Amino acid sequence: MLAIEGIYETNKLFMEAFSAGDAEKVANLYTADCRFLPQNSDPVDGRANVQVLLQAMMDGGVSSVELITLEVEDCGDTATEVGRVILRDAGKEIIDDGKFIVIWKKVKGGWRLHRDIINSSLPAA
């Protein structure tokens, strides 16, 4: 499977699981030794800690995540993705509109997020 196909497939699973409120299922789309670099926060290392962060986002009012892939560079067993991310609340109102870069790793079972950084495109408050 080409990287772009695997990334599209995994992103679809990510968005579905997040909308279902299943932080564990979303976190399982990351590698075991992943690193998530959220805005205004320290890095979050490891799948279990990413799950805690995702659950906090859900508990804080984020009900859906829309991932829009803008470009993918396939490097064999790794790939980079640049995209746009839109976070919405339960009323479908936009909470944040930003961008991301993911370094993907091909592992047994498919493509998994290995390094993930997001930040807002909205003006600072």
Summary of the structure (lengths in Angstrom):
residues: 125
radius of gyration: 13.6
end to end distance: 42.7
largest distance: 42.7
contacts: 361
relative contact order: 0.22
helix: 28%
strand: 46%
